[in-house]
């Protein structure tokens, strides 16, 4: 029995010795920072890239575009577009390049997206003068006190009720605030009326047929204008008075082309000519001979005639007098 006790005691002493000699090991503390978190922080801290201008008065270059065709599509002189964009080479334009296609004074300020705070920041950013900013201000003004209320009075139910009454002096001012916000709206009406008056200037143009011959292609037939057949060398005349905006062969599909600008909104185009008899910048009168009919960039001798309003093709038959 004594031997058993000694054996048990010896094993206990051995276990205690082993525990006391075992080093105190702990899991290492490693500070790890997510690379994704760093990237998110950098992205949030980095300023947003300025968006490219867009909207009315700007044009984004597409594949296959030439500066001459863009000028025709927007109803402007290609020389003006070169000047507005400081282009050193009219033929060096790139896909997705944004070009100014209206005079600097006529281009409205491009709309850009508001810069929003990162979702994790919990901060809402609003621009000054936002429509929603006036409402909280008016509400706050209605609840502000207009006079000191710190006088000392003996406690009574009537005194407590009087102190709890809201100030009514600021209520009329708050009620009149929405009426002042409408004062700025009449300023927008002259711009709208000026835009509406522009077509009246177009109606003042006197038109005539640009050439004699049979109409072999119509606007309703899917073309951008009229096709008038004739003989090679036949006179092509200005359909209305104006200034030559383009004279050349730089637009594929039109051959030798003359473009005349009649108003700020209207221009006419004369394509497939054999010979061009006018120069860019030259003023012409209604009925003046500007070219000779031909078949340049065409499979037959004909005049392709277009009228464009703000760069968009319109039906010439609605402008030309009946035959």
ZIMOVEN-V521822 format. One record per residue. N is the residue number from 1. RES is the residue in one letter. D_LAST is the distance of its C-alpha to the last C-alpha in whole Angstrom. Layout:
n->(N,N)
res->(RES,RES)
d_last->(D_LAST,D_LAST)
This chain:
n->(1,2,3,4,5,6,7,8,9,10,11,12,13,14,15,16,17,18,19,20,21,22,23,24,25,26,27,28,29,30,31,32,33,34,35,36,37,38,39,40,41,42,43,44,45,46,47,48,49,50,51,52,53,54,55,56,57,58,59,60,61,62,63,64,65,66,67,68,69,70,71,72,73,74,75,76,77,78,79,80,81,82,83,84,85,86,87,88,89,90,91,92,93,94,95,96,97,98,99,100,101,102,103,104,105,106,107,108,109,110,111,112,113,114,115,116,117,118,119,120,121,122,123,124,125,126,127,128,129,130,131,132,133,134,135,136,137,138,139,140,141,142,143,144,145,146,147,148,149,150,151,152,153,154,155,156,157,158,159,160,161,162,163,164,165,166,167,168,169,170,171,172,173,174,175,176,177,178,179,180,181,182,183,184,185,186,187,188,189,190,191,192,193,194,195,196,197,198,199,200,201,202,203,204,205,206,207,208,209,210,211,212,213,214,215,216,217,218,219,220,221,222,223,224,225,226,227,228,229,230,231,232,233,234,235,236,237,238,239,240,241,242,243,244,245,246,247,248,249,250,251,252,253,254,255,256,257,258,259,260,261,262,263,264,265,266,267,268,269,270,271,272,273,274,275,276,277,278,279,280,281,282,283,284,285,286,287,288,289,290,291,292,293,294,295,296,297,298,299,300,301,302,303,304,305,306,307,308,309,310,311,312,313,314,315,316,317,318,319,320,321,322,323)
res->(X,X,X,X,X,X,X,X,X,X,X,X,X,X,X,X,X,X,X,X,X,X,X,X,X,X,X,X,X,X,X,X,X,X,X,X,X,X,X,X,X,X,X,X,X,X,X,X,X,X,X,X,X,X,X,X,X,X,X,X,X,X,X,X,X,X,X,X,X,X,X,X,X,X,X,X,X,X,X,X,X,X,X,X,X,X,X,X,X,X,X,X,X,X,X,X,X,X,X,X,X,X,X,X,X,X,X,X,X,X,X,X,X,X,X,X,X,X,X,X,X,X,X,X,X,X,X,X,X,X,X,X,X,X,X,X,X,X,X,X,X,X,X,X,X,X,X,X,X,X,X,X,X,X,X,X,X,X,X,X,X,X,X,X,X,X,X,X,X,X,X,X,X,X,X,X,X,X,X,X,X,X,X,X,X,X,X,X,X,X,X,X,X,X,X,X,X,X,X,X,X,X,X,X,X,X,X,X,X,X,X,X,X,X,X,X,X,X,X,X,X,X,X,X,X,X,X,X,X,X,X,X,X,X,X,X,X,X,X,X,X,X,X,X,X,X,X,X,X,X,X,X,X,X,X,X,X,X,X,X,X,X,X,X,X,X,X,X,X,X,X,X,X,X,X,X,X,X,X,X,X,X,X,X,X,X,X,X,X,X,X,X,X,X,X,X,X,X,X,X,X,X,X,X,X,X,X,X,X,X,X,X,X,X,X,X,X,X,X,X,X,X,X)
d_last->(139,140,138,135,135,135,132,130,131,130,127,126,127,125,122,122,122,119,117,118,118,114,112,109,106,103,99,98,95,92,89,86,82,79,77,74,75,75,72,71,73,71,68,68,69,67,64,60,58,55,52,49,46,44,41,38,38,39,38,41,40,40,41,38,37,36,36,33,31,33,32,28,29,30,28,31,32,34,36,37,38,40,42,42,44,46,45,47,45,41,42,45,43,45,44,45,45,44,41,40,37,36,38,42,42,39,40,42,46,46,48,51,53,56,60,62,66,67,68,72,72,71,70,66,64,62,60,61,59,58,57,60,63,63,64,67,68,67,70,72,72,73,76,77,80,80,83,87,88,91,94,97,98,101,99,99,96,94,94,93,90,89,89,86,84,81,79,77,76,73,72,70,68,67,66,64,63,60,58,58,56,53,53,51,48,47,46,44,41,40,39,37,35,34,33,31,30,28,25,25,25,22,20,20,18,15,12,10,9,12,12,10,11,11,11,15,16,15,17,18,19,22,20,20,17,14,15,13,15,16,20,22,22,19,18,17,16,17,14,16,20,23,26,26,28,28,28,30,30,33,31,31,28,26,27,27,25,24,23,23,24,22,25,28,25,22,22,19,20,19,21,23,23,25,26,26,26,27,30,30,31,29,27,23,21,17,16,19,20,21,22,22,20,23,24,27,28,26,26,23,21,18,17,18,16,17,18,21,23,27,26,25,22,19,16,13,10,12,12,9,6,4,0)
